[in-house]
Amino acid sequence: LSGDAARAAYGIAMTVPPDLAEAMVDDRGGDHLDAALCALQGAWAWRHRDRWPAAVDPAEEGWVADPAAL
């Protein structure tokens, strides 16, 4: 997901400092990249928290916050 694609899909720009970008590339397990994507989705979900379907239980883990879900 490029910066432009993320901005188009989520309406949020994410700036990653060079040292963190390098850590994300070097992290073979993908934990750094996963954390960044979770932060992006979490920010988007918070901005749209009033639009989530009633079936979404905010206390239940495992939901994926994505614009396609609305």
C-alpha positions as CSV (number, residue, x, y, z in Angstrom):
1,L,0.0,0.0,0.0
2,S,1.7,3.1,-1.2
3,G,1.3,6.5,0.6
4,D,-0.9,7.7,-2.2
5,A,-3.0,4.6,-2.2
6,A,-3.4,4.8,1.6
7,R,-4.4,8.4,1.4
8,A,-7.0,7.6,-1.3
9,A,-8.4,4.6,0.5
10,Y,-8.3,5.9,4.1
11,G,-8.1,9.7,3.7
12,I,-5.1,9.7,6.1
13,A,-1.5,10.5,5.4
14,M,1.1,8.5,7.3
15,T,4.6,9.9,7.6
16,V,7.2,7.3,8.5
17,P,10.6,8.5,9.6
18,P,13.5,7.0,7.7
19,D,14.8,4.9,10.6
20,L,11.4,3.3,11.1
21,A,11.0,2.7,7.4
22,E,14.3,0.9,7.4
23,A,13.3,-1.1,10.4
24,M,10.0,-2.0,8.6
25,V,12.0,-3.2,5.5
26,D,14.5,-5.1,7.6
27,D,11.9,-6.8,9.8
28,R,11.5,-10.2,8.2
29,G,8.6,-11.1,10.5
30,G,6.7,-8.0,9.4
31,D,5.9,-6.9,12.9
32,H,6.9,-3.3,12.3
33,L,4.9,-3.1,9.1
34,D,1.9,-4.8,10.7
35,A,2.0,-2.2,13.5
36,A,2.0,0.7,11.0
37,L,-1.0,-0.8,9.1
38,C,-2.9,-1.4,12.3
39,A,-2.3,2.2,13.3
40,L,-3.6,3.4,9.9
41,Q,-6.7,1.2,10.2
42,G,-7.2,2.2,13.8
43,A,-7.1,5.9,13.0
44,W,-9.5,5.4,10.1
45,A,-11.9,3.4,12.3
46,W,-11.9,6.0,15.0
47,R,-12.7,8.7,12.5
48,H,-15.7,6.7,11.3
49,R,-16.8,5.2,14.6
50,D,-20.3,6.5,14.3
51,R,-20.8,4.8,10.9
52,W,-20.0,1.2,11.9
53,P,-22.9,-1.3,11.5
54,A,-24.8,-2.3,14.6
55,A,-23.4,-5.8,14.3
56,V,-19.9,-4.6,15.2
57,D,-19.2,-5.1,18.9
58,P,-16.5,-2.6,19.8
59,A,-15.5,-4.8,22.8
60,E,-14.8,-7.9,20.6
61,E,-11.4,-8.4,19.2
62,G,-10.8,-9.5,15.6
63,W,-12.6,-6.9,13.6
64,V,-10.7,-5.5,10.6
65,A,-11.3,-1.7,10.1
66,D,-11.5,-1.1,6.4
67,P,-13.3,1.4,4.2
68,A,-14.8,-1.5,2.2
69,A,-16.6,-2.6,5.4
70,L,-18.9,0.4,5.3
